[in-house]
Amino acid sequence: MSLRINDTIPDLTVETDQGTFSLHEWIGDDWAILFSHPKDFTPVCTTEFGAVAQLADEWAKRGTKVIGVSVDGVEDHKKWKADIETVGGAPAGFPIIADAGLEVSKAFDMLPAEAYLPDGRTPADSATVRSVFIIGPDKQLKLSMTYPMTVGRNFAEVLRALDGLQTSTGRGVATPANWNVGDDVIIPATVSDADAKEKFGDFETVLPYLRKTKLKD
């Protein structure tokens, strides 16, 4: 199946290094980020998992749970976490899904339905399992990004995107290019000038269809 923005993610029962659970139940009323990897004990992926571990306080501050996916088994995940913590210098407290059967990878459209893991496989056999999915409390997909195996993900950008999603959905606005928390936001075109004035106060009309304002705390 093809998973698109605003689709409800499949409620799979997943096996992880922290037990077996339903994805929907695990998310609960929080935001969630699912980030996938083609194989344990690979260099780029290890640095990425380390970066996720370092950001534990930032995820918590945003009411967001993180979960990894790799197409290896639970025992490999447990051993790999020692390397992740060495590289990241922080505890890897998040669960990692054991997706050896490729159920998650296929359900999230990272691999075709006919994909399988050959004997003696390499990361190249599951190279497209290199994605980030941001999921809302409503269990709907809000954002996805896919990277090649040679380019490490920028988790500062993942945090920025998460901030943008939480701001836009919570405050009824949009965010411009390169936006960061505290910057001006965009008033949706569906909001009249009169309603914008009442809701946001002063705003700047850059173009007839582009109005900017600063959010008040």
Contacts in CASP RR format, 6 or more apart in sequence:
PFRMAT RR
TARGET T0000
AUTHOR 0000-0000-0000
METHOD contacts of the structure
MODEL  1
MSLRINDTIPDLTVETDQGTFSLHEWIGDDWAILFSHPKDFTPVCTTEFG
AVAQLADEWAKRGTKVIGVSVDGVEDHKKWKADIETVGGAPAGFPIIADA
GLEVSKAFDMLPAEAYLPDGRTPADSATVRSVFIIGPDKQLKLSMTYPMT
VGRNFAEVLRALDGLQTSTGRGVATPANWNVGDDVIIPATVSDADAKEKF
GDFETVLPYLRKTKLKD
1 10 0 8 1.000
1 107 0 8 1.000
1 109 0 8 1.000
2 109 0 8 1.000
3 9 0 8 1.000
3 107 0 8 1.000
3 108 0 8 1.000
3 109 0 8 1.000
3 141 0 8 1.000
3 144 0 8 1.000
4 141 0 8 1.000
5 141 0 8 1.000
5 142 0 8 1.000
5 143 0 8 1.000
5 144 0 8 1.000
6 140 0 8 1.000
6 141 0 8 1.000
6 142 0 8 1.000
7 140 0 8 1.000
7 141 0 8 1.000
8 138 0 8 1.000
8 139 0 8 1.000
8 140 0 8 1.000
8 141 0 8 1.000
9 23 0 8 1.000
9 24 0 8 1.000
9 108 0 8 1.000
9 133 0 8 1.000
9 135 0 8 1.000
9 139 0 8 1.000
9 140 0 8 1.000
9 141 0 8 1.000
10 23 0 8 1.000
10 107 0 8 1.000
10 108 0 8 1.000
11 22 0 8 1.000
11 23 0 8 1.000
11 24 0 8 1.000
11 139 0 8 1.000
12 22 0 8 1.000
12 23 0 8 1.000
12 103 0 8 1.000
12 104 0 8 1.000
12 107 0 8 1.000
13 20 0 8 1.000
13 21 0 8 1.000
13 22 0 8 1.000
13 23 0 8 1.000
14 20 0 8 1.000
14 21 0 8 1.000
14 22 0 8 1.000
14 23 0 8 1.000
14 97 0 8 1.000
14 98 0 8 1.000
14 99 0 8 1.000
14 104 0 8 1.000
15 74 0 8 1.000
15 97 0 8 1.000
15 98 0 8 1.000
16 67 0 8 1.000
16 74 0 8 1.000
16 77 0 8 1.000
16 95 0 8 1.000
16 96 0 8 1.000
16 97 0 8 1.000
16 98 0 8 1.000
17 74 0 8 1.000
17 77 0 8 1.000
17 78 0 8 1.000
17 81 0 8 1.000
17 95 0 8 1.000
17 96 0 8 1.000
17 98 0 8 1.000
18 95 0 8 1.000
19 95 0 8 1.000
24 139 0 8 1.000
26 32 0 8 1.000
26 65 0 8 1.000
26 67 0 8 1.000
27 65 0 8 1.000
27 135 0 8 1.000
27 136 0 8 1.000
27 137 0 8 1.000
27 139 0 8 1.000
28 137 0 8 1.000
29 137 0 8 1.000
30 63 0 8 1.000
30 64 0 8 1.000
30 65 0 8 1.000
30 137 0 8 1.000
31 62 0 8 1.000
31 63 0 8 1.000
31 64 0 8 1.000
31 65 0 8 1.000
31 134 0 8 1.000
31 135 0 8 1.000
31 136 0 8 1.000
31 137 0 8 1.000
31 162 0 8 1.000
31 165 0 8 1.000
31 166 0 8 1.000
32 64 0 8 1.000
32 65 0 8 1.000
32 66 0 8 1.000
32 67 0 8 1.000
32 134 0 8 1.000
32 135 0 8 1.000
32 136 0 8 1.000
33 59 0 8 1.000
33 64 0 8 1.000
33 65 0 8 1.000
33 66 0 8 1.000
33 67 0 8 1.000
33 132 0 8 1.000
33 133 0 8 1.000
33 134 0 8 1.000
33 135 0 8 1.000
33 158 0 8 1.000
33 162 0 8 1.000
34 66 0 8 1.000
34 67 0 8 1.000
34 68 0 8 1.000
34 69 0 8 1.000
34 108 0 8 1.000
34 132 0 8 1.000
34 133 0 8 1.000
34 135 0 8 1.000
35 48 0 8 1.000
35 52 0 8 1.000
35 66 0 8 1.000
35 67 0 8 1.000
35 68 0 8 1.000
35 69 0 8 1.000
35 131 0 8 1.000
35 132 0 8 1.000
35 133 0 8 1.000
35 153 0 8 1.000
36 68 0 8 1.000
36 69 0 8 1.000
36 70 0 8 1.000
36 99 0 8 1.000
36 104 0 8 1.000
36 105 0 8 1.000
36 108 0 8 1.000
36 110 0 8 1.000
36 129 0 8 1.000
36 130 0 8 1.000
36 131 0 8 1.000
36 132 0 8 1.000
36 133 0 8 1.000
37 45 0 8 1.000
37 48 0 8 1.000
37 49 0 8 1.000
37 68 0 8 1.000
37 69 0 8 1.000
37 70 0 8 1.000
37 129 0 8 1.000
37 130 0 8 1.000
38 45 0 8 1.000
38 70 0 8 1.000
38 71 0 8 1.000
38 123 0 8 1.000
38 124 0 8 1.000
38 125 0 8 1.000
38 126 0 8 1.000
38 127 0 8 1.000
38 128 0 8 1.000
38 129 0 8 1.000
38 130 0 8 1.000
38 149 0 8 1.000
39 45 0 8 1.000
39 70 0 8 1.000
39 71 0 8 1.000
39 72 0 8 1.000
39 121 0 8 1.000
39 122 0 8 1.000
39 123 0 8 1.000
39 126 0 8 1.000
40 70 0 8 1.000
40 72 0 8 1.000
40 73 0 8 1.000
40 76 0 8 1.000
40 77 0 8 1.000
40 79 0 8 1.000
40 80 0 8 1.000
41 76 0 8 1.000
41 80 0 8 1.000
41 83 0 8 1.000
42 123 0 8 1.000
42 149 0 8 1.000
44 149 0 8 1.000
44 150 0 8 1.000
44 151 0 8 1.000
44 152 0 8 1.000
45 70 0 8 1.000
46 80 0 8 1.000
46 83 0 8 1.000
46 84 0 8 1.000
46 87 0 8 1.000
47 87 0 8 1.000
47 88 0 8 1.000
47 152 0 8 1.000
48 152 0 8 1.000
48 153 0 8 1.000
48 155 0 8 1.000
49 68 0 8 1.000
49 80 0 8 1.000
49 84 0 8 1.000
49 87 0 8 1.000
49 92 0 8 1.000
49 96 0 8 1.000
50 84 0 8 1.000
50 85 0 8 1.000
50 87 0 8 1.000
50 88 0 8 1.000
50 89 0 8 1.000
50 90 0 8 1.000
50 92 0 8 1.000
51 88 0 8 1.000
51 153 0 8 1.000
51 155 0 8 1.000
52 66 0 8 1.000
52 68 0 8 1.000
52 92 0 8 1.000
52 94 0 8 1.000
52 155 0 8 1.000
53 84 0 8 1.000
53 85 0 8 1.000
53 88 0 8 1.000
53 89 0 8 1.000
53 90 0 8 1.000
53 91 0 8 1.000
53 92 0 8 1.000
53 93 0 8 1.000
53 94 0 8 1.000
54 88 0 8 1.000
54 89 0 8 1.000
54 90 0 8 1.000
55 155 0 8 1.000
55 159 0 8 1.000
56 90 0 8 1.000
56 91 0 8 1.000
56 93 0 8 1.000
56 94 0 8 1.000
58 159 0 8 1.000
59 65 0 8 1.000
59 66 0 8 1.000
62 159 0 8 1.000
62 162 0 8 1.000
62 163 0 8 1.000
62 166 0 8 1.000
64 162 0 8 1.000
65 94 0 8 1.000
66 94 0 8 1.000
67 94 0 8 1.000
67 95 0 8 1.000
67 96 0 8 1.000
67 97 0 8 1.000
68 94 0 8 1.000
68 95 0 8 1.000
68 96 0 8 1.000
68 97 0 8 1.000
69 96 0 8 1.000
69 97 0 8 1.000
69 99 0 8 1.000
69 104 0 8 1.000
69 105 0 8 1.000
69 129 0 8 1.000
70 76 0 8 1.000
70 77 0 8 1.000
70 80 0 8 1.000
70 96 0 8 1.000
70 97 0 8 1.000
70 98 0 8 1.000
70 99 0 8 1.000
70 129 0 8 1.000
71 99 0 8 1.000
71 100 0 8 1.000
71 101 0 8 1.000
71 102 0 8 1.000
71 105 0 8 1.000
71 117 0 8 1.000
71 126 0 8 1.000
71 129 0 8 1.000
72 80 0 8 1.000
72 98 0 8 1.000
72 100 0 8 1.000
73 98 0 8 1.000
73 100 0 8 1.000
74 98 0 8 1.000
76 98 0 8 1.000
77 96 0 8 1.000
77 98 0 8 1.000
80 96 0 8 1.000
81 92 0 8 1.000
81 96 0 8 1.000
84 92 0 8 1.000
85 91 0 8 1.000
85 92 0 8 1.000
97 104 0 8 1.000
99 105 0 8 1.000
99 129 0 8 1.000
100 117 0 8 1.000
101 117 0 8 1.000
102 111 0 8 1.000
102 115 0 8 1.000
102 116 0 8 1.000
102 117 0 8 1.000
102 126 0 8 1.000
105 111 0 8 1.000
105 115 0 8 1.000
105 126 0 8 1.000
105 129 0 8 1.000
106 112 0 8 1.000
106 113 0 8 1.000
106 115 0 8 1.000
108 131 0 8 1.000
108 133 0 8 1.000
110 128 0 8 1.000
110 129 0 8 1.000
110 130 0 8 1.000
110 131 0 8 1.000
110 146 0 8 1.000
111 126 0 8 1.000
111 128 0 8 1.000
111 129 0 8 1.000
115 126 0 8 1.000
117 125 0 8 1.000
117 126 0 8 1.000
118 125 0 8 1.000
123 149 0 8 1.000
124 149 0 8 1.000
127 148 0 8 1.000
127 149 0 8 1.000
128 146 0 8 1.000
130 146 0 8 1.000
130 147 0 8 1.000
130 148 0 8 1.000
130 149 0 8 1.000
131 144 0 8 1.000
131 145 0 8 1.000
131 146 0 8 1.000
131 147 0 8 1.000
132 143 0 8 1.000
132 144 0 8 1.000
132 145 0 8 1.000
132 146 0 8 1.000
132 147 0 8 1.000
132 153 0 8 1.000
132 158 0 8 1.000
133 141 0 8 1.000
133 143 0 8 1.000
133 144 0 8 1.000
134 141 0 8 1.000
134 142 0 8 1.000
134 143 0 8 1.000
134 144 0 8 1.000
134 158 0 8 1.000
134 161 0 8 1.000
134 162 0 8 1.000
134 165 0 8 1.000
135 141 0 8 1.000
135 142 0 8 1.000
136 142 0 8 1.000
136 165 0 8 1.000
142 165 0 8 1.000
142 169 0 8 1.000
143 161 0 8 1.000
143 165 0 8 1.000
145 153 0 8 1.000
145 158 0 8 1.000
145 161 0 8 1.000
147 153 0 8 1.000
160 179 0 8 1.000
160 180 0 8 1.000
163 180 0 8 1.000
163 181 0 8 1.000
164 175 0 8 1.000
164 179 0 8 1.000
167 173 0 8 1.000
167 175 0 8 1.000
167 181 0 8 1.000
167 185 0 8 1.000
167 215 0 8 1.000
168 174 0 8 1.000
168 175 0 8 1.000
168 185 0 8 1.000
171 185 0 8 1.000
171 215 0 8 1.000
172 188 0 8 1.000
173 185 0 8 1.000
173 186 0 8 1.000
173 187 0 8 1.000
173 188 0 8 1.000
173 213 0 8 1.000
173 215 0 8 1.000
174 185 0 8 1.000
174 186 0 8 1.000
174 187 0 8 1.000
174 188 0 8 1.000
175 183 0 8 1.000
175 185 0 8 1.000
175 186 0 8 1.000
176 183 0 8 1.000
176 184 0 8 1.000
176 185 0 8 1.000
176 186 0 8 1.000
176 212 0 8 1.000
179 185 0 8 1.000
182 214 0 8 1.000
182 215 0 8 1.000
184 204 0 8 1.000
184 212 0 8 1.000
184 213 0 8 1.000
184 214 0 8 1.000
185 212 0 8 1.000
185 213 0 8 1.000
185 214 0 8 1.000
185 215 0 8 1.000
186 210 0 8 1.000
186 211 0 8 1.000
186 212 0 8 1.000
187 196 0 8 1.000
187 200 0 8 1.000
187 203 0 8 1.000
187 211 0 8 1.000
187 212 0 8 1.000
187 213 0 8 1.000
189 209 0 8 1.000
191 199 0 8 1.000
193 211 0 8 1.000
196 203 0 8 1.000
196 211 0 8 1.000
196 213 0 8 1.000
197 203 0 8 1.000
200 213 0 8 1.000
200 215 0 8 1.000
200 216 0 8 1.000
201 213 0 8 1.000
202 213 0 8 1.000
203 211 0 8 1.000
203 212 0 8 1.000
203 213 0 8 1.000
204 211 0 8 1.000
204 212 0 8 1.000
204 213 0 8 1.000
205 211 0 8 1.000
206 212 0 8 1.000
END
